[in-house]
Amino acid sequence: MADLRFKAVVSALMMAVAGGAWAAAPPASASASASASASESRRHDTARQLYVAPWGSDGWPGTFERPFATPARAQQAVRARTARMTSDIVVNLRGGTYRLTAPLRMSQAAGDSGRGGHRVVYQAYGYGTRWQEPVTLSGGRDIGGWRPDPQRRGVWRADAGTLETRQLYVGGKRAARASQGDGIPGRLKVTGTGLTTTSAVPRGWRAARDMELRFRFDYLEGRCGIAGITPGPGGGSTITMDQPCWRLAHDLYGPELLALPSDVENSPDFLDKKGSWYLDRSRPGHHELLYRPRAGEDMRRAQVTAPVLETLVSGTGSPGRPVHDIAFKGLTFTHAGWTAPSEPAGFAAAWSMYLRPGKGDDIKLLTVPGNVAFRTAERITLQGNRFVHLGAQGLEFSGNSSHNTVDGNVFTDISDGGVVLGALPPDTKGTDRGNRVTNNRVHRTGADYHASSGIWDAGSRETTIAHNQVDHVPYTGILSGPAEDVRGLMSGNRIVGNRVFATNRLLADGGGIYLRGEQGTSYADGAVVSGNAVSDSAYGTWNVGIYTDDSSKWITVRDNAVHSYRASIGGCSEDWGNRPVQNVRFHGNFWDDTVPDWLPRRSYPGGWPPAPDCGDPKNLEFRHNTLLSPADPASDCAARPACAAIVDRAGPGEPYLRRLGLK
């Protein structure tokens, strides 16, 4: 169990701060009347069907025979048509990779929205058929001209110009930034400007100003850059850290934890591991990438891609005028980055939130953004897409975004979380209502920023998170709850039929499905967590299958199958802040009721840490729950028809399995 002092610090800071059918052009007729009819048909088809192809030209009209070359040109054509649209406008993208030189920015004011009940659809050509063509929207740049590095045997070097990046992909796989793989040697002491150590080793590390320290403990992880390394007392080293990052991290984590950095990253001296890379920025405007190939990689032929854009697609409305009625289908969004952690303010972070200085002594709390992001948006649909090789969060809906649909997508190899929605910090209020996140697969996210969640609803109403599969994530699978002292944001939400496993593989004090804060005003409008199968994540010292934590209240947990976590259910009731867990009912669940050895068992089910950190939860209700055998809960569940049915129905529906790579 994490020291609740850290949660208090975070809490204080928070308080401070289509017509999707594709169509080819119709064939010409031999008769004059048929020819005229075909011509008229083509004219109407051109009004509603546009085409883009890598071999096209932006000087062409965007027809099937003469397609545009870029999505940006197709967007211009859409804007010229939306004012008089009488049916869906469909932009068909032929197979290939489209290198975006700028984000596709959509807004209500610019004319990107559908009208009259019709939508604008951007889709892979042949979407939903066996002829669907693979389409990629990339914000990356290929890096060529690799040559052996004369100073380091086995390392290759390539010119990168003014490139700034925190990610690199080689042969379609994420490469790792060069790291020591451990903390700082010697005895460490925290100072107001950084650290001192009795070891002289850090003085020998080259490119100190490019380096970062990573701090990881329990459910928190952050990073701060190094400003310089100089001789220290007694022959040791003095490590001066970037400001204001060090000040922010000191306030957030405390000096005891800052004395325990978990890793040192981003020095050419750490390029001993295969598949590691470093960006040499010693000559401004003439940066160079260094890379040690993996076994079998030939750098004269390997495809190496670095992200350049931070946003691939965005949609932005204004109060009362949301961007709306746009769909994206069958596309791959890839190779977008995010460089804010490289700034002097670094990444003093908790979950997917990080700190920045405000005015005076104020501190701003911000959220890791989506590489595809919509703010003040309604009736946006993302269906059948892939979000992969991304440097921030995959997809974001925020700022009063309602009635949007995220269905049947894959989110993987993303630096932070997969999907984030709701009233995101710095926002503390808003109405985000009726969004649906369904039948998606979210796995192997949190590749760089581990204290992230596969799906996070930070504050919304009548949101449905249903039949997703979330697995192999470093922290929490599905998180539902706002910044902890923000009330009145959530009501009527449903977390239903999800398959969640292999969570908390790196960080502790999270869960499969993690709820926190006020979820409504009564059971009638509170959260319902039902039909979920949550299992196989007994990592670390403390995690919970269905975690009702902090000031959780007005939650119904029913008909779930939960086992093989450190605790099946439970949480910390924050009596120290007069914010107890209360009004939670558990009905008809199957669980093994595990509790870690260090935690005293209560007279009722679950793991509920006692005082002094936590108090007694209030008004818990247990009815008709079934205890699974702790020795083999999975087999016991499979032998019970009602429990087996929960597992069978959980996760994406049958029509989605092949598309999501689950069949």
PyMOL commands that set and color helices and strands:
alter all, ss='L'
color gray80, all
select helices_A, chain A and resi 4-16+32-48+71-79+82-84+201-204+208-210+233-235+245-253+255-258+268-270+340-342+575-577+633-638+641-649+654-656
alter helices_A, ss='H'
color red, helices_A
select strands_A, chain A and resi 49-52+89-93+96-99+104-107+120-124+135-138+140-142+147-148+156-161+169-170+173-174+176-177+188-190+194-197+212-217+220-231+237-241+263-265+276-280+287-291+304-307+313-316+323-329+331-336+349-350+353-357+363-367+370-375+377-383+386-390+393-398+405-407+410-414+419-422+436-438+441-445+453-457+464-466+469-471+476-480+494-496+499-501+511-518+527-530+533-535+544-558+561-563+567-570+582-587+590-591+618-623+626-627
alter strands_A, ss='S'
color yellow, strands_A
deselect
rebuild
show_as cartoon
